Amino acid sequence: MISLLTAFFISFFATILIIRTQKLHGGISGDKDFDGPQKFHIAAVPRIGGIGIALALFAAIAINYQNAQDDPPGMLMLFCALPAFGIGLTEDLTKQISVRTRLLLTAFGAGLATIFLHARITGLDLPFIDLAFSIPAISIIFTVFAITGLANAYNIIDGFNGLSSMVGIITLLALGYIGFKFNDPFIFFLSFSMAAAIMGFFLLNYPRGLIFLGDGGAYLIGFWIAVLSVLVVNRHPEISPWFALMINAYPIMETLFTIYRRKFHQGKNPGHPDGIHFHSLIFRRILNPTDIHNELDWFNANSKTAPYLWILSSLATVPALVFWSSTPILTSFFILFSISYVWLYKRIVSFKTPTWMHL
């Protein structure tokens, strides 16, 4: 408990310090790009919130390590996450790191996780596919791809105040609950430590957006959740692999649909940003920014966007927690979630938003 409180308070006060010293570092840490298609802020804001979260994790793990000196995986987890966090933070400070470079370094960290943490996807409870996963090289390659993809997914959904961070907290609470249920202190501690660290940041990010996660924070959260999602299934064969898919259903669907939209529908590079993510459409088509006349109206619209996606994410997480052992049921829910996501997206983009989505 002390380590979890430490994670929260270090994150909270480190984030406050970053905000209060913005005049000293804002020239390199501030997000001053207001014209990008995915940009929805109106003043320069520090985009290095990931620093507070990383410091909080290190402190929590160090305290826990002192109390359990024979349990080093927490430190190994931090070590594996460093490439993803480091390259993301470098992009936050320089704004010159390409998407390809960020993905390559994140994939390198994922590779480290497969070696040092034995985080490997060994099957999906689908006979023919599981046969392929029995080949170590295929298992490792797919695991690296999945971890890298989810880390990037959290960066993709990081579009509004509180969105990516709260989705991360919801997912981590689900992982932590399973860790508690199976008496797995490793999963329990690392899930709740990250959740506590994110919460310290969240209180200053939502609703007014005093600081942003940045690429470093988003990659760190996504990487952490991805590795824990793989490990919880590896460590407990009773848990269906589709549990890991369901608790991450929203960022996974957002990423896959973004790739499809950009590559096949628009004929663009999937790595190029656009302004028609699900969260962007909710802001533009449901909360109607054309009615915004002052800064207060803008903040209200921005803060009302994320809860839509918190609910959407929870609609996938709750069935996962209830039916964690049943692949057939979870597969059905995943298909239902995917269909619902695409249906809602098409309704909103075609100006046919269901009336119940309007406030």
Contacts in CASP RR format, 6 or more apart in sequence:
PFRMAT RR
TARGET T0000
AUTHOR 0000-0000-0000
METHOD contacts of the structure
MODEL  1
MISLLTAFFISFFATILIIRTQKLHGGISGDKDFDGPQKFHIAAVPRIGG
IGIALALFAAIAINYQNAQDDPPGMLMLFCALPAFGIGLTEDLTKQISVR
TRLLLTAFGAGLATIFLHARITGLDLPFIDLAFSIPAISIIFTVFAITGL
ANAYNIIDGFNGLSSMVGIITLLALGYIGFKFNDPFIFFLSFSMAAAIMG
FFLLNYPRGLIFLGDGGAYLIGFWIAVLSVLVVNRHPEISPWFALMINAY
PIMETLFTIYRRKFHQGKNPGHPDGIHFHSLIFRRILNPTDIHNELDWFN
ANSKTAPYLWILSSLATVPALVFWSSTPILTSFFILFSISYVWLYKRIVS
FKTPTWMHL
2 63 0 8 1.000
3 59 0 8 1.000
3 60 0 8 1.000
3 61 0 8 1.000
3 63 0 8 1.000
3 64 0 8 1.000
3 67 0 8 1.000
3 189 0 8 1.000
3 193 0 8 1.000
4 60 0 8 1.000
4 192 0 8 1.000
4 193 0 8 1.000
4 196 0 8 1.000
5 196 0 8 1.000
6 56 0 8 1.000
6 59 0 8 1.000
6 60 0 8 1.000
6 63 0 8 1.000
7 56 0 8 1.000
7 57 0 8 1.000
7 59 0 8 1.000
7 60 0 8 1.000
7 193 0 8 1.000
7 194 0 8 1.000
7 196 0 8 1.000
7 197 0 8 1.000
8 56 0 8 1.000
8 196 0 8 1.000
8 197 0 8 1.000
8 199 0 8 1.000
8 200 0 8 1.000
9 200 0 8 1.000
10 52 0 8 1.000
10 55 0 8 1.000
10 56 0 8 1.000
10 59 0 8 1.000
10 60 0 8 1.000
10 197 0 8 1.000
11 52 0 8 1.000
11 53 0 8 1.000
11 55 0 8 1.000
11 56 0 8 1.000
11 196 0 8 1.000
11 197 0 8 1.000
11 198 0 8 1.000
11 199 0 8 1.000
11 200 0 8 1.000
11 201 0 8 1.000
12 200 0 8 1.000
12 201 0 8 1.000
12 203 0 8 1.000
12 204 0 8 1.000
14 51 0 8 1.000
14 52 0 8 1.000
14 55 0 8 1.000
14 56 0 8 1.000
15 49 0 8 1.000
15 52 0 8 1.000
15 200 0 8 1.000
15 201 0 8 1.000
15 204 0 8 1.000
15 211 0 8 1.000
16 204 0 8 1.000
18 25 0 8 1.000
18 29 0 8 1.000
18 46 0 8 1.000
18 48 0 8 1.000
18 49 0 8 1.000
18 51 0 8 1.000
18 52 0 8 1.000
18 211 0 8 1.000
19 46 0 8 1.000
19 204 0 8 1.000
19 210 0 8 1.000
19 211 0 8 1.000
22 29 0 8 1.000
22 30 0 8 1.000
22 46 0 8 1.000
25 46 0 8 1.000
25 48 0 8 1.000
26 44 0 8 1.000
26 46 0 8 1.000
28 93 0 8 1.000
28 94 0 8 1.000
29 46 0 8 1.000
29 47 0 8 1.000
29 48 0 8 1.000
29 92 0 8 1.000
29 93 0 8 1.000
30 44 0 8 1.000
30 45 0 8 1.000
30 46 0 8 1.000
30 47 0 8 1.000
30 48 0 8 1.000
31 39 0 8 1.000
31 41 0 8 1.000
31 44 0 8 1.000
31 45 0 8 1.000
31 46 0 8 1.000
31 47 0 8 1.000
31 212 0 8 1.000
31 214 0 8 1.000
32 44 0 8 1.000
33 39 0 8 1.000
33 95 0 8 1.000
34 41 0 8 1.000
34 42 0 8 1.000
36 273 0 8 1.000
37 273 0 8 1.000
37 274 0 8 1.000
37 275 0 8 1.000
38 159 0 8 1.000
38 273 0 8 1.000
38 274 0 8 1.000
38 275 0 8 1.000
38 277 0 8 1.000
38 280 0 8 1.000
40 159 0 8 1.000
40 160 0 8 1.000
40 280 0 8 1.000
40 283 0 8 1.000
40 302 0 8 1.000
41 209 0 8 1.000
41 212 0 8 1.000
41 302 0 8 1.000
42 295 0 8 1.000
42 298 0 8 1.000
45 209 0 8 1.000
45 210 0 8 1.000
45 211 0 8 1.000
45 212 0 8 1.000
46 211 0 8 1.000
46 212 0 8 1.000
47 92 0 8 1.000
47 211 0 8 1.000
47 212 0 8 1.000
47 213 0 8 1.000
47 214 0 8 1.000
47 215 0 8 1.000
48 89 0 8 1.000
48 92 0 8 1.000
48 93 0 8 1.000
48 211 0 8 1.000
48 214 0 8 1.000
48 216 0 8 1.000
49 201 0 8 1.000
49 205 0 8 1.000
49 211 0 8 1.000
49 212 0 8 1.000
49 213 0 8 1.000
49 214 0 8 1.000
49 217 0 8 1.000
50 85 0 8 1.000
50 89 0 8 1.000
50 201 0 8 1.000
50 213 0 8 1.000
50 214 0 8 1.000
50 216 0 8 1.000
50 217 0 8 1.000
50 220 0 8 1.000
51 89 0 8 1.000
52 197 0 8 1.000
52 201 0 8 1.000
53 194 0 8 1.000
53 197 0 8 1.000
53 198 0 8 1.000
53 201 0 8 1.000
53 213 0 8 1.000
53 217 0 8 1.000
53 220 0 8 1.000
53 221 0 8 1.000
54 85 0 8 1.000
54 217 0 8 1.000
54 220 0 8 1.000
56 193 0 8 1.000
56 196 0 8 1.000
56 197 0 8 1.000
56 200 0 8 1.000
57 78 0 8 1.000
57 193 0 8 1.000
57 194 0 8 1.000
57 197 0 8 1.000
58 78 0 8 1.000
60 193 0 8 1.000
60 196 0 8 1.000
60 197 0 8 1.000
61 74 0 8 1.000
61 75 0 8 1.000
61 77 0 8 1.000
61 78 0 8 1.000
61 190 0 8 1.000
61 193 0 8 1.000
64 71 0 8 1.000
64 74 0 8 1.000
64 189 0 8 1.000
64 193 0 8 1.000
65 71 0 8 1.000
65 72 0 8 1.000
65 74 0 8 1.000
65 75 0 8 1.000
71 185 0 8 1.000
71 186 0 8 1.000
73 117 0 8 1.000
73 186 0 8 1.000
74 186 0 8 1.000
74 190 0 8 1.000
76 116 0 8 1.000
76 117 0 8 1.000
77 113 0 8 1.000
77 117 0 8 1.000
77 190 0 8 1.000
77 224 0 8 1.000
77 227 0 8 1.000
79 112 0 8 1.000
79 116 0 8 1.000
80 109 0 8 1.000
80 110 0 8 1.000
80 111 0 8 1.000
80 112 0 8 1.000
80 113 0 8 1.000
80 116 0 8 1.000
80 117 0 8 1.000
80 223 0 8 1.000
80 227 0 8 1.000
81 109 0 8 1.000
81 220 0 8 1.000
81 223 0 8 1.000
81 224 0 8 1.000
81 227 0 8 1.000
82 109 0 8 1.000
83 105 0 8 1.000
83 106 0 8 1.000
83 108 0 8 1.000
83 109 0 8 1.000
83 112 0 8 1.000
84 105 0 8 1.000
84 106 0 8 1.000
84 109 0 8 1.000
84 110 0 8 1.000
84 151 0 8 1.000
84 216 0 8 1.000
84 219 0 8 1.000
84 220 0 8 1.000
84 223 0 8 1.000
85 216 0 8 1.000
85 217 0 8 1.000
85 219 0 8 1.000
85 220 0 8 1.000
85 223 0 8 1.000
86 105 0 8 1.000
86 216 0 8 1.000
87 97 0 8 1.000
87 101 0 8 1.000
87 102 0 8 1.000
87 105 0 8 1.000
87 106 0 8 1.000
87 215 0 8 1.000
87 216 0 8 1.000
87 219 0 8 1.000
88 97 0 8 1.000
88 102 0 8 1.000
88 214 0 8 1.000
88 215 0 8 1.000
88 216 0 8 1.000
88 217 0 8 1.000
88 219 0 8 1.000
89 215 0 8 1.000
89 216 0 8 1.000
89 217 0 8 1.000
90 97 0 8 1.000
91 97 0 8 1.000
91 102 0 8 1.000
91 215 0 8 1.000
91 216 0 8 1.000
92 214 0 8 1.000
92 215 0 8 1.000
92 216 0 8 1.000
97 215 0 8 1.000
99 271 0 8 1.000
102 152 0 8 1.000
102 215 0 8 1.000
102 219 0 8 1.000
103 148 0 8 1.000
103 149 0 8 1.000
103 152 0 8 1.000
106 147 0 8 1.000
106 148 0 8 1.000
106 149 0 8 1.000
106 151 0 8 1.000
106 152 0 8 1.000
106 219 0 8 1.000
106 223 0 8 1.000
107 144 0 8 1.000
107 145 0 8 1.000
107 147 0 8 1.000
107 148 0 8 1.000
109 147 0 8 1.000
109 223 0 8 1.000
110 143 0 8 1.000
110 144 0 8 1.000
110 147 0 8 1.000
110 148 0 8 1.000
110 151 0 8 1.000
110 223 0 8 1.000
110 226 0 8 1.000
110 227 0 8 1.000
111 140 0 8 1.000
111 143 0 8 1.000
111 144 0 8 1.000
111 147 0 8 1.000
113 119 0 8 1.000
113 143 0 8 1.000
113 147 0 8 1.000
113 227 0 8 1.000
113 230 0 8 1.000
114 120 0 8 1.000
114 140 0 8 1.000
114 143 0 8 1.000
114 144 0 8 1.000
117 227 0 8 1.000
117 231 0 8 1.000
118 234 0 8 1.000
119 143 0 8 1.000
119 147 0 8 1.000
119 227 0 8 1.000
119 230 0 8 1.000
119 231 0 8 1.000
119 234 0 8 1.000
120 139 0 8 1.000
120 140 0 8 1.000
120 143 0 8 1.000
120 230 0 8 1.000
120 234 0 8 1.000
121 133 0 8 1.000
121 139 0 8 1.000
121 142 0 8 1.000
121 143 0 8 1.000
121 146 0 8 1.000
121 230 0 8 1.000
121 233 0 8 1.000
121 241 0 8 1.000
122 130 0 8 1.000
122 133 0 8 1.000
122 134 0 8 1.000
122 139 0 8 1.000
122 234 0 8 1.000
123 129 0 8 1.000
123 130 0 8 1.000
123 133 0 8 1.000
123 139 0 8 1.000
123 241 0 8 1.000
124 130 0 8 1.000
124 133 0 8 1.000
124 241 0 8 1.000
124 242 0 8 1.000
125 240 0 8 1.000
125 241 0 8 1.000
125 242 0 8 1.000
125 327 0 8 1.000
132 138 0 8 1.000
133 139 0 8 1.000
133 142 0 8 1.000
143 230 0 8 1.000
146 226 0 8 1.000
146 230 0 8 1.000
147 223 0 8 1.000
147 226 0 8 1.000
147 227 0 8 1.000
147 230 0 8 1.000
149 226 0 8 1.000
149 255 0 8 1.000
150 222 0 8 1.000
150 223 0 8 1.000
150 225 0 8 1.000
150 226 0 8 1.000
150 229 0 8 1.000
150 248 0 8 1.000
150 251 0 8 1.000
150 252 0 8 1.000
150 255 0 8 1.000
151 218 0 8 1.000
151 219 0 8 1.000
151 222 0 8 1.000
151 223 0 8 1.000
151 226 0 8 1.000
152 219 0 8 1.000
152 255 0 8 1.000
153 222 0 8 1.000
153 248 0 8 1.000
153 251 0 8 1.000
153 252 0 8 1.000
153 254 0 8 1.000
153 255 0 8 1.000
154 164 0 8 1.000
154 167 0 8 1.000
154 168 0 8 1.000
154 218 0 8 1.000
154 219 0 8 1.000
154 221 0 8 1.000
154 222 0 8 1.000
154 225 0 8 1.000
154 251 0 8 1.000
155 164 0 8 1.000
155 214 0 8 1.000
155 215 0 8 1.000
155 218 0 8 1.000
155 219 0 8 1.000
156 251 0 8 1.000
156 254 0 8 1.000
156 255 0 8 1.000
156 258 0 8 1.000
156 277 0 8 1.000
157 163 0 8 1.000
157 164 0 8 1.000
157 167 0 8 1.000
157 250 0 8 1.000
157 251 0 8 1.000
157 254 0 8 1.000
157 277 0 8 1.000
157 279 0 8 1.000
157 309 0 8 1.000
158 164 0 8 1.000
158 212 0 8 1.000
158 213 0 8 1.000
158 214 0 8 1.000
158 218 0 8 1.000
159 277 0 8 1.000
159 279 0 8 1.000
159 280 0 8 1.000
160 279 0 8 1.000
160 283 0 8 1.000
160 302 0 8 1.000
160 305 0 8 1.000
160 306 0 8 1.000
161 205 0 8 1.000
161 206 0 8 1.000
161 207 0 8 1.000
161 208 0 8 1.000
161 209 0 8 1.000
161 302 0 8 1.000
161 303 0 8 1.000
161 305 0 8 1.000
161 306 0 8 1.000
162 202 0 8 1.000
162 205 0 8 1.000
162 206 0 8 1.000
162 207 0 8 1.000
162 306 0 8 1.000
163 279 0 8 1.000
163 305 0 8 1.000
163 306 0 8 1.000
163 309 0 8 1.000
163 310 0 8 1.000
164 213 0 8 1.000
164 218 0 8 1.000
164 221 0 8 1.000
165 198 0 8 1.000
165 201 0 8 1.000
165 202 0 8 1.000
165 205 0 8 1.000
165 206 0 8 1.000
165 213 0 8 1.000
165 221 0 8 1.000
166 202 0 8 1.000
166 206 0 8 1.000
166 306 0 8 1.000
166 310 0 8 1.000
167 250 0 8 1.000
167 251 0 8 1.000
167 309 0 8 1.000
167 310 0 8 1.000
167 313 0 8 1.000
168 195 0 8 1.000
168 198 0 8 1.000
168 221 0 8 1.000
168 222 0 8 1.000
168 225 0 8 1.000
169 195 0 8 1.000
169 198 0 8 1.000
169 199 0 8 1.000
169 202 0 8 1.000
170 310 0 8 1.000
170 313 0 8 1.000
170 314 0 8 1.000
170 317 0 8 1.000
171 225 0 8 1.000
171 247 0 8 1.000
171 248 0 8 1.000
171 313 0 8 1.000
171 317 0 8 1.000
172 191 0 8 1.000
172 192 0 8 1.000
172 194 0 8 1.000
172 195 0 8 1.000
172 198 0 8 1.000
172 225 0 8 1.000
172 228 0 8 1.000
173 191 0 8 1.000
173 192 0 8 1.000
173 195 0 8 1.000
174 247 0 8 1.000
174 317 0 8 1.000
174 320 0 8 1.000
174 321 0 8 1.000
175 187 0 8 1.000
175 191 0 8 1.000
175 225 0 8 1.000
175 228 0 8 1.000
175 229 0 8 1.000
175 232 0 8 1.000
175 247 0 8 1.000
176 187 0 8 1.000
176 188 0 8 1.000
176 191 0 8 1.000
176 192 0 8 1.000
176 195 0 8 1.000
177 321 0 8 1.000
178 184 0 8 1.000
178 187 0 8 1.000
178 232 0 8 1.000
178 236 0 8 1.000
178 239 0 8 1.000
178 243 0 8 1.000
178 321 0 8 1.000
178 324 0 8 1.000
179 185 0 8 1.000
179 187 0 8 1.000
179 188 0 8 1.000
179 191 0 8 1.000
179 232 0 8 1.000
180 188 0 8 1.000
182 235 0 8 1.000
182 236 0 8 1.000
182 238 0 8 1.000
182 239 0 8 1.000
184 232 0 8 1.000
184 235 0 8 1.000
184 236 0 8 1.000
186 231 0 8 1.000
186 235 0 8 1.000
187 228 0 8 1.000
187 231 0 8 1.000
187 232 0 8 1.000
187 235 0 8 1.000
190 224 0 8 1.000
190 228 0 8 1.000
191 228 0 8 1.000
194 221 0 8 1.000
194 224 0 8 1.000
194 225 0 8 1.000
198 221 0 8 1.000
201 211 0 8 1.000
201 213 0 8 1.000
204 210 0 8 1.000
204 211 0 8 1.000
205 211 0 8 1.000
205 212 0 8 1.000
205 213 0 8 1.000
206 303 0 8 1.000
206 306 0 8 1.000
207 299 0 8 1.000
207 302 0 8 1.000
207 303 0 8 1.000
208 299 0 8 1.000
208 303 0 8 1.000
209 302 0 8 1.000
213 221 0 8 1.000
222 251 0 8 1.000
225 248 0 8 1.000
226 248 0 8 1.000
229 244 0 8 1.000
229 247 0 8 1.000
229 248 0 8 1.000
230 244 0 8 1.000
232 239 0 8 1.000
232 243 0 8 1.000
232 244 0 8 1.000
233 239 0 8 1.000
233 240 0 8 1.000
233 241 0 8 1.000
233 243 0 8 1.000
233 244 0 8 1.000
238 325 0 8 1.000
239 324 0 8 1.000
239 325 0 8 1.000
240 323 0 8 1.000
240 324 0 8 1.000
240 325 0 8 1.000
240 326 0 8 1.000
240 327 0 8 1.000
240 330 0 8 1.000
241 327 0 8 1.000
242 320 0 8 1.000
242 327 0 8 1.000
242 330 0 8 1.000
242 331 0 8 1.000
242 334 0 8 1.000
243 320 0 8 1.000
243 324 0 8 1.000
243 330 0 8 1.000
245 252 0 8 1.000
245 330 0 8 1.000
245 334 0 8 1.000
246 316 0 8 1.000
246 317 0 8 1.000
246 319 0 8 1.000
246 320 0 8 1.000
246 330 0 8 1.000
246 333 0 8 1.000
246 334 0 8 1.000
246 337 0 8 1.000
247 316 0 8 1.000
247 317 0 8 1.000
247 320 0 8 1.000
249 313 0 8 1.000
249 316 0 8 1.000
249 334 0 8 1.000
249 337 0 8 1.000
249 338 0 8 1.000
250 309 0 8 1.000
250 312 0 8 1.000
250 313 0 8 1.000
250 316 0 8 1.000
250 341 0 8 1.000
253 337 0 8 1.000
253 338 0 8 1.000
253 341 0 8 1.000
254 277 0 8 1.000
254 278 0 8 1.000
257 278 0 8 1.000
257 341 0 8 1.000
257 342 0 8 1.000
257 345 0 8 1.000
258 270 0 8 1.000
258 274 0 8 1.000
258 277 0 8 1.000
259 270 0 8 1.000
261 274 0 8 1.000
261 276 0 8 1.000
262 268 0 8 1.000
262 269 0 8 1.000
262 270 0 8 1.000
262 271 0 8 1.000
262 272 0 8 1.000
262 274 0 8 1.000
263 269 0 8 1.000
263 270 0 8 1.000
266 274 0 8 1.000
268 274 0 8 1.000
276 349 0 8 1.000
278 309 0 8 1.000
278 341 0 8 1.000
278 344 0 8 1.000
278 345 0 8 1.000
278 348 0 8 1.000
279 305 0 8 1.000
279 306 0 8 1.000
279 308 0 8 1.000
279 309 0 8 1.000
281 345 0 8 1.000
281 348 0 8 1.000
281 349 0 8 1.000
282 305 0 8 1.000
282 308 0 8 1.000
282 309 0 8 1.000
282 348 0 8 1.000
282 357 0 8 1.000
283 289 0 8 1.000
283 301 0 8 1.000
283 302 0 8 1.000
283 305 0 8 1.000
285 348 0 8 1.000
285 349 0 8 1.000
285 351 0 8 1.000
285 353 0 8 1.000
286 308 0 8 1.000
286 348 0 8 1.000
286 353 0 8 1.000
286 357 0 8 1.000
286 358 0 8 1.000
286 359 0 8 1.000
287 301 0 8 1.000
287 304 0 8 1.000
287 305 0 8 1.000
287 359 0 8 1.000
288 301 0 8 1.000
289 298 0 8 1.000
289 301 0 8 1.000
291 297 0 8 1.000
292 298 0 8 1.000
292 301 0 8 1.000
304 359 0 8 1.000
308 357 0 8 1.000
312 341 0 8 1.000
315 337 0 8 1.000
316 333 0 8 1.000
316 334 0 8 1.000
316 337 0 8 1.000
319 329 0 8 1.000
319 330 0 8 1.000
319 333 0 8 1.000
320 330 0 8 1.000
320 333 0 8 1.000
323 329 0 8 1.000
323 330 0 8 1.000
323 333 0 8 1.000
324 330 0 8 1.000
344 354 0 8 1.000
344 357 0 8 1.000
347 353 0 8 1.000
347 354 0 8 1.000
348 357 0 8 1.000
END
